[in-house]
Amino acid sequence: MKKKFLSLFAVLFVLLVFPFQLAAEINLLSPVEGEWANRQMLVIDNSDGGDFFYSVDGADPETFGFAYDGPVLLDVTGKVQLNVTRIAAGGKKENTSVVFTVTTDDASKTDYKNFVQTFFDGGILNYSAGSDLVIPPELSFFLGLPPENYMPARTLHLSSSSVLSRFVPCTVYDKARDIKYRFIIKTYPQSAGLYSHRDVPFEISDWETITIKDDNFIYKVDSEYWGLPTEPRKIDRTTSHMISWQPLEYDSSNPIEFFVLPPKPELVKEELDDGSILCYIRGDDSYSLGIKNEADGTYSELFSHVGIDAFYGDQVSGNVTLGIFSNSVYQGKISFAYNINRKPPQIPVIKSNAEGFVSRGTVDVKIQGTKGADLYIALSEPLNLEVSGQAYTSGDDIFRKVKLGDYKKVKGDSYSLRWAQNGLNPVYYKVSAYSKSDENQSSPIEFAVVIDQSNYYFDSSADAELADGTAAHPFTQFDQIASALVKQRVVKLSVKGEMQINDAYPIQANFEIQNEGDARLTFGPKGSLIVKASTFEISGCRIHNTSDLTSKSIVPLIKLENSVLTMKNCMIGAEFARNGNVIDATNAIINISDTIASTKAVSYVSFIAAVKSRITIKNSSINTNAETSVIISADGGNISSQKNEFLVTGGTGRIAELFGVKALFKDNSFKARLTNNTSKIQPLYTNKATKLTEENNSVQGF
């Protein structure tokens, strides 16, 4: 390298007066824009000739840069602006510029550190044809210039017969560490060719033209007379000929030398099954081949076979001129174009309307392949998932085991899918796609989603801005789930912390509330759950309300219409202004077990007020407190009460008021603390239409 210098004044003058002009005509193989974990090589394709200059500080290369005379490691880090100038024949100038960043990382703490060390210090990885270049499995890679088209790690290989020496840019990416390395693979033939050109006093050109180079000899062709040709002569190359020569000054001791000129051979250009090209002369071991150096027209090495190959993920094309040699004597040349394309198409792009891995609604998927390439799709069978309240993630073992079906080519280069839950349980879908052009195919891309329109999560301490009802981002307000309660068939809500219900919400889904941790349901003065033609199950929760002491209306916490309520292991504390009840039911089924409830009002209160409903209460403790205090008020239907403790407190009251009910009360404790109990009120009131069965109940205070 040579450096040109200017005075500081001159440098500033050039920068200010002649700003650097940019163009994009220089074929710059390296570096390219990006952030790299290793120092970068400067590699320019200078096959078109010209003088190149470069700088790495953003300055004018021609004025005070370096002369480029071959690949060189740019020993700079941080943010770098590389400027390159080419001065072509005739003085025409071309300029280009690249900005990149180097933050060195020698990968010393990784499993692939040995691989990185092969190029880290020098920027070049030397590769010999026929050997294996193993890309570590932690890395994805791509070859050549952007745009990036990363492929999974694999072993790269060139045919052992490949003789092209090339600079191949390679980028490897560690996604887990978000680090990229870019380096140059320098390819070499497996072994050096022979340099054994035989020195003869004549020259063959265009196969048929022989030119005498040394007039100190006399010559003859075949059986012709000896002579000293002064002009090039043509010769028939369809047959073999013997060219003989001896010194011009005759002496009987002078040897006669000769060379047998064979017929023009047939060059075989064979495309092998692996896509590489192999060139050789059919049926004659005396022949050898050399690749012409276009810069000086020489053939530096001779090979019995000449192969041309490219790595998977790369493309090589151009024109090659092969020199044909017989017994190391040049015979002529043959030129041909080649194109080996092992570049896979771009990986298809998958877009969907899914909010994340877990989606709440129908999912539309569009797969866009590479234009002009075939698109192949593989689908898994939908996997129905058990409803367990699990927070599904894409890395769960259950999903890793899901297998795809066979890949099938679809019509066109795009394909659309629509996925739905189609059942009560969440369902998992997966699709994979790749593009294929000729024999090259892209890496596959997968997309998977769980459609879960049933399982939701609530956490009062979660981030409200991110709330989407998933386990990762739970809802923070009850009204966020309100629409699902009227649109979905099944809704399961895992609750953590306090959930406030401040309005009357209709519920038309089969609704289940589970305690995820200290679950508390707080009903405001107007708060109510109105369940219509659905089921409502609540377990392990604490329930209470806040009342409007000025209100005279009765707003039950739970209102059932043609629905089913199941309540287990709950604690209820409800207070109403004048009148109230906790559960109001019509044509309903109520199942309560292992629950503690306490409710009070000024004038009248009941825990359950039901019409034509079936009520079952087991192992629970329920008390009411009001001027008129009732646990159960039922008109029609059936009641089964076993192993419960009931307490009514106030002026007057009963455990139950039954009108036209078929009822069984067994092993219960009936207690009363009444101030107006002068007439010894019975704990269970029944009319004539009621059929009551009592077994082993204890009574106190009535």
Legacy VTK file of the C-alpha trace (Angstrom):
# vtk DataFile Version 3.0
C-alpha trace
ASCII
DATASET POLYDATA
POINTS 702 float
0.000 0.000 0.000
1.070 3.559 -0.677
-0.184 6.587 1.191
-0.526 10.069 -0.286
0.026 13.031 2.038
-1.110 16.656 1.999
-0.585 19.477 4.440
-3.332 19.980 6.996
-4.344 23.201 5.244
-4.628 21.430 1.920
-6.673 18.627 3.452
-9.155 21.048 4.975
-9.348 22.956 1.697
-10.187 19.784 -0.235
-12.845 18.728 2.285
-14.525 22.103 2.279
-14.289 22.996 -1.387
-14.547 19.595 -3.049
-17.052 17.504 -1.067
-16.887 13.755 -1.771
-19.211 12.692 -4.585
-20.928 9.325 -4.352
-21.806 6.797 -6.999
-22.441 3.060 -6.967
-20.513 1.704 -9.941
-17.589 0.163 -8.037
-18.062 -3.545 -7.383
-17.318 -3.571 -3.648
-17.506 -7.096 -2.207
-16.587 -6.071 1.317
-17.400 -4.327 3.573
-21.123 -3.604 3.493
-23.362 -1.558 5.756
-24.173 -3.147 9.098
-22.825 -3.753 12.585
-20.155 -6.435 12.758
-18.390 -8.235 15.585
-15.084 -8.485 13.688
-12.853 -6.158 11.686
-13.745 -6.008 8.029
-11.821 -6.839 4.872
-11.686 -4.441 1.951
-12.213 -6.516 -1.183
-12.877 -4.912 -4.567
-13.641 -6.720 -7.794
-11.073 -5.007 -9.999
-11.471 -7.257 -13.028
-12.305 -4.191 -15.134
-8.991 -2.604 -14.275
-8.259 0.886 -13.068
-6.534 2.349 -10.018
-8.326 2.286 -6.683
-7.851 4.455 -3.605
-9.638 4.285 -0.271
-9.947 6.034 3.081
-11.544 4.966 6.364
-12.060 8.363 7.945
-14.608 9.761 5.499
-12.015 11.759 3.581
-11.259 11.946 -0.144
-9.330 8.751 -0.994
-7.509 10.122 -4.012
-6.272 13.152 -2.103
-4.939 11.556 1.069
-6.073 7.926 1.080
-4.413 4.574 0.498
-3.791 2.890 -2.835
-5.646 -0.419 -3.109
-3.538 -3.238 -4.523
-5.395 -6.250 -3.148
-7.591 -7.411 -0.249
-6.634 -5.697 2.979
-7.872 -5.875 6.567
-9.316 -2.549 7.723
-7.890 -2.303 11.222
-10.537 0.086 12.549
-13.368 -0.226 15.063
-16.391 1.833 15.980
-18.350 3.684 13.330
-16.421 3.753 10.063
-17.022 5.588 6.797
-15.173 3.917 3.945
-14.744 5.950 0.760
-13.427 4.358 -2.419
-12.385 6.024 -5.683
-11.641 4.273 -8.976
-9.708 6.027 -11.707
-10.347 4.242 -14.969
-8.443 4.501 -18.233
-8.848 7.975 -19.650
-9.122 9.519 -16.185
-12.799 8.808 -15.563
-13.524 8.658 -11.835
-16.063 6.635 -9.915
-16.794 6.874 -6.201
-18.659 4.873 -3.606
-19.060 5.005 0.163
-20.060 2.552 2.887
-20.787 3.273 6.544
-20.471 0.364 8.953
-19.790 -0.281 12.638
-17.326 -2.690 14.219
-17.756 -3.818 17.834
-15.303 -6.666 18.253
-16.362 -9.878 19.988
-14.069 -12.895 19.676
-16.836 -15.329 20.739
-14.541 -16.666 23.474
-17.509 -17.579 25.677
-19.399 -19.487 22.980
-19.306 -23.047 21.705
-18.390 -21.773 18.237
-15.308 -19.794 19.326
-12.936 -22.023 17.329
-14.859 -21.294 14.152
-14.707 -17.527 14.725
-10.963 -17.713 15.361
-10.391 -19.036 11.824
-11.173 -15.580 10.411
-11.290 -13.185 13.366
-7.737 -11.843 13.197
-7.219 -11.795 9.438
-10.712 -11.382 8.023
-10.222 -14.269 5.561
-11.037 -17.953 5.927
-9.010 -20.071 3.494
-10.881 -22.980 1.983
-9.590 -25.839 -0.180
-11.977 -27.446 -2.698
-13.157 -30.876 -1.669
-13.021 -30.146 2.054
-15.915 -29.398 4.384
-16.583 -25.982 5.868
-18.839 -26.514 8.879
-21.037 -23.620 9.971
-21.720 -24.162 13.705
-25.342 -25.010 14.553
-25.746 -21.920 16.740
-25.346 -19.703 13.675
-27.389 -18.957 10.588
-25.572 -17.728 7.493
-25.798 -16.244 4.047
-23.286 -15.761 1.249
-22.733 -12.796 -1.021
-24.045 -9.261 -0.919
-27.268 -7.980 0.693
-30.197 -8.350 0.891
-29.678 -10.819 3.680
-31.288 -14.208 3.233
-30.185 -16.212 6.242
-30.194 -19.991 6.140
-29.817 -22.544 8.940
-26.300 -23.725 9.680
-24.971 -26.443 7.433
-21.760 -27.873 6.012
-20.514 -26.069 2.899
-18.642 -28.008 0.244
-17.128 -27.480 -3.192
-16.403 -30.292 -5.614
-12.826 -31.501 -5.277
-12.320 -30.748 -8.986
-13.236 -27.060 -8.626
-10.294 -24.857 -9.593
-11.814 -21.376 -9.354
-10.118 -19.082 -6.853
-12.706 -16.645 -5.550
-13.477 -14.231 -2.721
-16.881 -15.194 -1.306
-18.413 -12.867 1.332
-19.991 -14.790 4.199
-22.141 -13.472 7.054
-23.008 -15.542 10.126
-25.605 -14.524 12.705
-26.070 -15.606 16.290
-29.718 -14.709 16.867
-29.600 -15.527 20.559
-26.767 -13.012 21.121
-27.861 -10.712 18.282
-24.304 -10.645 16.910
-23.147 -10.818 13.294
-19.757 -11.666 11.840
-18.848 -10.944 8.207
-15.723 -12.331 6.590
-14.326 -13.511 3.267
-14.001 -17.141 2.208
-11.003 -17.471 -0.145
-11.366 -20.618 -2.248
-8.425 -22.588 -3.636
-8.112 -25.715 -5.810
-7.652 -28.920 -3.865
-4.059 -29.156 -5.132
-1.891 -26.946 -7.276
-1.841 -27.717 -10.982
1.339 -28.593 -12.850
3.501 -25.939 -14.387
5.254 -28.056 -16.987
4.919 -26.250 -20.293
7.208 -27.928 -22.848
9.466 -25.577 -24.735
9.142 -26.087 -28.510
10.417 -23.754 -31.307
6.974 -23.231 -32.782
3.653 -21.823 -31.644
0.130 -22.987 -32.344
-2.713 -20.500 -32.487
-6.325 -20.849 -33.525
-5.738 -24.603 -33.540
-4.766 -24.623 -37.225
-2.030 -21.995 -37.447
1.620 -22.880 -36.834
4.161 -20.110 -36.473
7.941 -20.735 -36.366
9.523 -18.935 -33.431
13.175 -19.905 -33.898
14.875 -19.569 -37.307
17.945 -21.428 -36.050
16.192 -24.656 -36.997
14.884 -26.256 -40.128
11.533 -27.967 -39.994
9.342 -30.466 -41.727
5.775 -31.631 -41.262
5.125 -35.337 -41.699
7.001 -36.505 -44.850
7.521 -33.074 -46.366
11.008 -31.806 -47.246
13.024 -29.897 -44.715
12.692 -26.164 -44.901
12.643 -22.885 -43.049
9.102 -21.505 -43.188
8.960 -17.738 -42.953
5.172 -17.335 -42.808
2.557 -18.942 -40.543
0.937 -21.926 -42.160
-2.397 -23.688 -41.764
-2.609 -27.343 -40.926
-5.449 -29.824 -40.920
-6.259 -30.673 -37.314
-8.635 -33.496 -38.076
-5.689 -35.893 -38.222
-2.416 -36.181 -36.338
0.855 -34.742 -37.670
4.513 -35.015 -36.761
6.479 -31.801 -36.620
10.278 -32.369 -36.738
13.155 -29.920 -36.394
16.949 -29.890 -36.301
19.662 -27.197 -36.239
20.100 -25.167 -39.404
23.830 -25.968 -39.502
23.824 -29.585 -40.558
25.921 -31.981 -38.619
25.520 -35.714 -38.607
25.583 -35.644 -34.837
22.736 -33.178 -34.597
19.657 -34.841 -33.120
16.306 -34.611 -34.848
13.569 -33.641 -32.441
9.862 -33.999 -33.063
6.443 -33.454 -31.611
3.329 -35.362 -32.565
0.486 -32.929 -33.069
-2.740 -34.830 -32.277
-6.114 -34.199 -33.903
-8.171 -31.457 -32.332
-9.743 -33.137 -29.305
-13.274 -33.013 -28.007
-13.727 -31.009 -24.829
-16.372 -32.544 -22.606
-18.347 -30.065 -20.495
-20.358 -32.204 -18.118
-22.957 -30.965 -15.670
-22.839 -33.343 -12.729
-25.725 -34.419 -10.528
-24.599 -32.060 -7.762
-24.898 -29.093 -10.152
-21.166 -28.543 -10.628
-19.444 -28.423 -14.034
-16.568 -30.713 -14.984
-14.435 -30.185 -18.115
-11.973 -32.732 -19.527
-10.629 -34.203 -22.787
-12.249 -37.456 -23.681
-10.034 -40.523 -24.056
-6.471 -39.150 -24.077
-4.383 -38.787 -20.930
-1.776 -36.647 -22.694
-4.085 -33.658 -22.583
-4.288 -31.094 -19.821
-6.290 -27.936 -19.306
-5.431 -24.503 -18.029
-7.603 -21.517 -17.106
-6.592 -18.362 -18.898
-5.579 -15.412 -16.798
-7.477 -12.635 -18.525
-5.141 -9.986 -17.140
-2.024 -11.227 -18.947
-3.283 -14.035 -21.197
-1.189 -16.733 -19.522
-2.029 -20.208 -18.258
-0.190 -20.625 -14.987
-1.342 -24.108 -14.005
-2.425 -27.202 -15.867
-5.049 -29.693 -14.713
-6.304 -33.004 -16.034
-9.835 -31.927 -15.107
-11.230 -28.457 -14.579
-14.233 -28.139 -12.287
-16.425 -25.143 -11.564
-18.602 -25.149 -8.482
-20.317 -22.851 -5.974
-21.234 -23.214 -2.340
-24.827 -23.814 -1.376
-26.313 -20.355 -1.019
-23.986 -18.807 -3.607
-24.013 -18.150 -7.333
-21.053 -18.036 -9.715
-21.278 -17.089 -13.371
-19.094 -15.731 -16.115
-17.030 -16.733 -19.113
-14.024 -18.984 -18.878
-11.345 -19.638 -21.452
-9.644 -23.019 -21.243
-6.289 -23.583 -22.855
-5.852 -27.101 -24.270
-2.390 -28.611 -23.869
-1.049 -31.861 -25.311
2.041 -33.177 -23.587
2.351 -29.698 -22.069
2.318 -27.947 -25.457
-0.409 -25.387 -26.062
-2.849 -26.407 -28.806
-5.661 -23.848 -28.687
-8.417 -22.513 -26.544
-12.089 -23.021 -25.976
-14.337 -20.460 -24.276
-17.770 -20.966 -22.785
-20.181 -19.291 -20.383
-21.136 -20.879 -17.096
-23.729 -20.177 -14.447
-24.022 -22.222 -11.284
-26.814 -20.917 -9.120
-27.141 -22.443 -5.687
-28.831 -19.386 -4.212
-32.139 -20.363 -2.689
-35.094 -18.051 -3.200
-35.979 -15.659 -0.426
-37.687 -17.277 2.537
-41.464 -16.774 2.222
-43.064 -14.033 4.286
-45.927 -14.983 6.595
-48.354 -12.334 7.796
-51.367 -12.790 10.036
-53.850 -10.833 12.102
-52.981 -12.833 15.236
-52.200 -10.607 18.219
-49.498 -12.981 19.411
-48.896 -16.692 19.930
-52.303 -16.888 21.633
-55.080 -15.333 19.571
-58.612 -14.549 20.664
-60.388 -14.763 17.348
-60.306 -16.278 13.892
-56.781 -16.087 12.469
-56.133 -15.134 8.851
-52.732 -16.146 7.464
-51.167 -15.053 4.175
-47.969 -16.679 2.915
-46.081 -14.767 0.234
-43.347 -16.620 -1.627
-40.688 -15.369 -4.016
-42.097 -14.095 -7.278
-41.422 -16.576 -10.061
-40.628 -19.429 -7.670
-42.813 -22.344 -6.642
-44.373 -22.190 -3.198
-44.652 -25.314 -1.052
-46.869 -25.562 2.037
-47.050 -28.131 4.843
-49.748 -28.103 7.534
-50.110 -29.875 10.841
-53.336 -31.427 12.002
-55.140 -29.050 14.381
-54.241 -29.979 17.965
-57.085 -29.593 20.449
-55.742 -28.554 23.846
-57.160 -29.402 27.219
-58.625 -26.437 29.036
-56.353 -26.198 32.056
-55.774 -22.486 32.461
-52.247 -23.018 31.187
-50.305 -20.026 29.855
-49.294 -21.497 26.511
-45.974 -20.513 24.936
-44.494 -21.528 21.591
-41.666 -23.418 23.308
-43.908 -25.833 25.204
-43.014 -29.495 24.711
-46.519 -30.319 23.540
-46.049 -28.084 20.495
-42.546 -29.321 19.660
-43.966 -32.773 19.145
-46.539 -31.645 16.586
-45.549 -32.943 13.159
-46.201 -31.363 9.813
-47.754 -33.170 6.912
-46.111 -33.494 3.505
-45.134 -30.369 1.619
-47.358 -29.693 -1.372
-46.905 -27.173 -4.151
-49.676 -24.599 -4.277
-50.885 -22.615 -7.228
-49.162 -19.274 -7.565
-46.600 -17.680 -5.277
-48.963 -16.834 -2.417
-51.427 -18.754 -0.276
-54.044 -17.794 2.315
-55.445 -19.691 5.295
-58.199 -19.058 7.827
-58.095 -20.822 11.184
-60.841 -20.933 13.813
-61.321 -22.600 17.197
-64.281 -24.726 16.049
-64.896 -26.198 19.480
-64.854 -25.519 23.204
-61.139 -26.072 23.753
-58.184 -24.046 22.492
-56.656 -25.347 19.268
-53.090 -25.201 17.965
-52.295 -24.745 14.284
-48.934 -24.812 12.513
-47.870 -24.169 8.916
-44.490 -24.323 7.212
-43.559 -22.962 3.789
-40.595 -22.684 1.466
-39.961 -21.362 -2.032
-38.226 -23.403 -4.713
-36.657 -22.260 -7.956
-35.152 -24.915 -10.228
-33.207 -27.137 -7.833
-32.732 -24.477 -5.179
-35.096 -24.074 -2.296
-35.222 -21.601 0.546
-35.065 -22.519 4.171
-38.531 -23.276 5.515
-40.347 -20.796 7.680
-42.903 -21.815 10.278
-45.830 -20.023 11.821
-47.898 -21.362 14.685
-50.706 -20.020 16.817
-53.029 -21.111 19.585
-56.565 -19.893 19.070
-57.991 -19.608 22.535
-61.308 -17.837 22.748
-61.989 -19.310 26.188
-59.110 -18.802 28.628
-58.544 -15.307 29.980
-56.487 -13.872 32.796
-57.027 -10.978 35.204
-54.452 -9.399 37.486
-55.215 -6.112 39.199
-51.485 -5.344 39.479
-50.626 -5.947 35.804
-49.704 -3.306 33.230
-52.985 -1.857 31.957
-51.410 -0.583 28.729
-50.367 -4.088 27.670
-53.512 -5.878 28.849
-54.861 -8.354 26.296
-56.222 -11.066 28.596
-53.348 -13.504 28.080
-51.297 -14.949 30.901
-48.408 -12.686 29.900
-50.555 -9.545 29.808
-53.678 -10.056 31.946
-56.719 -7.825 31.958
-56.838 -5.220 34.694
-60.531 -4.246 34.481
-63.649 -6.379 34.273
-65.112 -4.439 31.368
-62.177 -5.628 29.234
-63.690 -9.099 29.188
-67.301 -7.953 28.864
-67.473 -8.388 25.089
-66.168 -11.972 25.315
-68.966 -12.804 27.770
-71.576 -12.153 25.088
-69.623 -13.296 21.995
-67.799 -16.463 23.029
-69.274 -19.832 23.835
-66.947 -20.522 26.765
-64.999 -18.051 28.922
-62.684 -19.119 31.707
-61.244 -16.284 33.757
-58.336 -16.775 36.168
-58.403 -13.925 38.670
-55.562 -12.558 40.758
-56.218 -9.685 43.153
-59.311 -7.488 43.345
-61.699 -7.389 40.374
-64.315 -4.634 40.541
-67.729 -5.114 38.933
-69.380 -1.711 38.837
-72.130 -2.214 36.234
-74.723 -4.811 35.317
-73.005 -7.136 32.815
-74.912 -9.666 30.713
-73.337 -13.097 30.511
-74.294 -15.313 27.602
-71.169 -17.490 27.604
-70.520 -20.450 29.820
-68.480 -18.487 32.337
-66.023 -19.785 34.917
-64.035 -17.748 37.446
-61.037 -19.392 39.139
-58.837 -18.112 41.935
-55.329 -17.530 40.607
-54.209 -15.849 43.837
-56.155 -13.830 46.441
-59.094 -13.474 44.036
-61.612 -10.895 45.262
-64.800 -9.857 43.444
-66.043 -6.460 44.520
-69.539 -5.507 43.323
-70.323 -1.806 43.236
-73.811 -0.427 44.063
-74.931 -1.132 40.495
-72.697 -4.133 39.975
-74.389 -7.347 38.930
-73.768 -10.411 36.753
-76.871 -11.287 34.723
-76.508 -14.854 33.462
-78.846 -15.794 30.627
-79.162 -19.324 29.253
-75.621 -20.122 30.316
-73.586 -21.635 33.097
-71.659 -19.682 35.691
-69.086 -21.384 37.899
-67.077 -19.638 40.580
-64.611 -21.222 42.973
-62.115 -20.189 45.634
-63.052 -16.502 45.568
-63.947 -13.865 48.116
-67.033 -11.842 47.166
-68.303 -8.633 48.680
-70.125 -5.511 47.636
-70.375 -1.812 48.309
-73.911 -0.446 48.635
-75.641 2.846 48.009
-77.396 3.532 51.302
-79.856 5.885 49.586
-81.032 3.322 47.028
-84.321 1.509 47.538
-83.966 -0.865 44.580
-82.798 -4.446 44.900
-79.729 -5.236 42.732
-78.716 -8.870 43.251
-75.062 -9.730 42.871
-75.976 -12.659 40.632
-79.148 -12.900 38.560
-79.901 -16.198 36.829
-82.314 -16.656 33.935
-82.594 -20.214 32.602
-79.018 -20.741 33.746
-76.835 -22.837 36.041
-74.772 -21.494 38.943
-72.061 -23.558 40.618
-70.327 -21.968 43.610
-67.558 -23.770 45.503
-65.289 -22.805 48.364
-66.197 -19.126 48.305
-66.533 -16.479 51.003
-69.319 -13.924 50.568
-69.973 -10.742 52.491
-72.823 -8.599 51.140
-74.533 -5.555 52.592
-77.572 -3.837 51.074
-79.229 -0.519 51.874
-82.903 -1.341 52.523
-83.659 -4.609 50.747
-81.496 -7.100 48.955
-80.572 -10.625 47.959
-77.333 -12.194 46.789
-78.770 -14.601 44.225
-81.945 -14.039 42.208
-82.934 -17.011 40.058
-85.670 -17.954 37.595
-85.793 -21.394 35.982
-82.276 -21.974 37.208
-80.074 -24.621 38.767
-78.024 -23.568 41.784
-75.254 -25.709 43.301
-73.455 -24.294 46.357
-70.859 -26.181 48.410
-68.157 -25.424 50.992
-69.094 -21.748 51.019
-69.366 -19.192 53.809
-71.807 -16.335 53.253
-73.025 -13.407 55.318
-75.480 -10.797 54.068
-77.407 -8.012 55.724
-79.900 -5.208 54.975
-82.113 -2.816 56.929
-85.580 -4.070 56.049
-85.468 -7.376 54.139
-82.725 -9.691 53.000
-82.471 -13.190 51.553
-79.469 -15.135 50.368
-81.387 -16.865 47.544
-84.670 -15.766 46.000
-85.732 -18.347 43.414
-88.651 -19.181 41.129
-89.023 -22.623 39.582
-85.416 -23.467 40.309
-83.467 -26.446 41.598
-81.252 -25.615 44.550
-78.563 -27.767 46.155
-76.557 -26.535 49.164
-73.930 -28.681 50.933
-71.321 -28.177 53.663
-71.837 -24.436 53.804
-72.411 -21.743 56.420
-74.896 -18.988 55.528
-76.347 -16.237 57.682
-78.607 -13.274 56.977
-79.328 -10.181 59.072
-82.272 -7.767 58.568
-85.602 -6.783 60.086
-86.973 -9.655 58.032
-84.236 -12.208 57.481
-84.500 -15.282 55.178
-81.857 -17.683 53.874
-83.900 -19.201 51.026
-87.101 -17.927 49.446
-88.370 -20.358 46.822
-91.527 -20.511 44.716
-91.679 -23.849 42.966
-88.793 -26.118 42.113
-86.669 -28.434 44.253
-84.337 -27.899 47.195
-81.723 -30.198 48.737
-79.880 -28.934 51.814
-77.407 -31.154 53.657
-74.809 -30.572 56.376
-75.164 -26.795 56.439
-75.210 -24.185 59.209
-77.900 -21.531 58.781
-78.312 -18.474 60.998
-80.957 -15.754 60.726
-80.577 -12.569 62.725
-82.948 -9.589 63.078
-86.538 -8.847 64.031
-88.162 -11.883 62.475
-86.991 -14.524 60.095
-86.900 -18.064 58.757
-84.368 -20.425 57.323
-86.573 -20.975 54.297
-89.939 -19.907 52.869
-91.180 -22.626 50.530
-94.147 -22.319 48.170
-94.965 -25.351 46.084
-91.475 -26.797 46.518
-90.237 -30.352 46.884
-87.549 -30.043 49.552
-85.113 -32.187 51.560
-83.334 -30.727 54.615
-80.961 -33.240 56.241
-78.234 -32.928 58.892
-78.468 -29.142 59.040
-78.142 -26.692 61.942
-80.892 -24.050 62.133
-80.124 -21.065 64.378
-82.018 -17.838 65.048
-81.306 -14.602 66.896
-84.626 -12.813 66.598
-86.101 -9.993 68.635
-89.729 -10.541 67.511
-89.981 -14.292 68.058
-92.843 -14.305 70.518
-94.919 -16.754 68.499
-92.220 -19.379 68.130
-91.733 -19.120 64.366
-90.822 -22.365 62.646
-87.450 -22.319 60.792
-89.024 -23.749 57.625
-92.269 -22.250 56.325
-94.234 -24.324 53.840
-97.585 -23.987 52.103
-99.879 -26.877 51.274
-98.296 -27.404 47.864
-94.859 -28.003 49.370
-93.509 -31.502 50.018
-90.935 -31.250 52.780
-88.672 -33.994 54.112
-86.636 -33.268 57.261
-83.952 -35.571 58.711
-81.663 -35.018 61.689
-81.716 -31.205 61.725
-80.879 -29.287 64.924
-82.854 -26.170 65.891
-81.803 -23.355 68.186
-83.449 -20.000 68.865
-86.735 -20.666 67.083
LINES 1 703
702 0 1 2 3 4 5 6 7 8 9 10 11 12 13 14 15 16 17 18 19 20 21 22 23 24 25 26 27 28 29 30 31 32 33 34 35 36 37 38 39 40 41 42 43 44 45 46 47 48 49 50 51 52 53 54 55 56 57 58 59 60 61 62 63 64 65 66 67 68 69 70 71 72 73 74 75 76 77 78 79 80 81 82 83 84 85 86 87 88 89 90 91 92 93 94 95 96 97 98 99 100 101 102 103 104 105 106 107 108 109 110 111 112 113 114 115 116 117 118 119 120 121 122 123 124 125 126 127 128 129 130 131 132 133 134 135 136 137 138 139 140 141 142 143 144 145 146 147 148 149 150 151 152 153 154 155 156 157 158 159 160 161 162 163 164 165 166 167 168 169 170 171 172 173 174 175 176 177 178 179 180 181 182 183 184 185 186 187 188 189 190 191 192 193 194 195 196 197 198 199 200 201 202 203 204 205 206 207 208 209 210 211 212 213 214 215 216 217 218 219 220 221 222 223 224 225 226 227 228 229 230 231 232 233 234 235 236 237 238 239 240 241 242 243 244 245 246 247 248 249 250 251 252 253 254 255 256 257 258 259 260 261 262 263 264 265 266 267 268 269 270 271 272 273 274 275 276 277 278 279 280 281 282 283 284 285 286 287 288 289 290 291 292 293 294 295 296 297 298 299 300 301 302 303 304 305 306 307 308 309 310 311 312 313 314 315 316 317 318 319 320 321 322 323 324 325 326 327 328 329 330 331 332 333 334 335 336 337 338 339 340 341 342 343 344 345 346 347 348 349 350 351 352 353 354 355 356 357 358 359 360 361 362 363 364 365 366 367 368 369 370 371 372 373 374 375 376 377 378 379 380 381 382 383 384 385 386 387 388 389 390 391 392 393 394 395 396 397 398 399 400 401 402 403 404 405 406 407 408 409 410 411 412 413 414 415 416 417 418 419 420 421 422 423 424 425 426 427 428 429 430 431 432 433 434 435 436 437 438 439 440 441 442 443 444 445 446 447 448 449 450 451 452 453 454 455 456 457 458 459 460 461 462 463 464 465 466 467 468 469 470 471 472 473 474 475 476 477 478 479 480 481 482 483 484 485 486 487 488 489 490 491 492 493 494 495 496 497 498 499 500 501 502 503 504 505 506 507 508 509 510 511 512 513 514 515 516 517 518 519 520 521 522 523 524 525 526 527 528 529 530 531 532 533 534 535 536 537 538 539 540 541 542 543 544 545 546 547 548 549 550 551 552 553 554 555 556 557 558 559 560 561 562 563 564 565 566 567 568 569 570 571 572 573 574 575 576 577 578 579 580 581 582 583 584 585 586 587 588 589 590 591 592 593 594 595 596 597 598 599 600 601 602 603 604 605 606 607 608 609 610 611 612 613 614 615 616 617 618 619 620 621 622 623 624 625 626 627 628 629 630 631 632 633 634 635 636 637 638 639 640 641 642 643 644 645 646 647 648 649 650 651 652 653 654 655 656 657 658 659 660 661 662 663 664 665 666 667 668 669 670 671 672 673 674 675 676 677 678 679 680 681 682 683 684 685 686 687 688 689 690 691 692 693 694 695 696 697 698 699 700 701
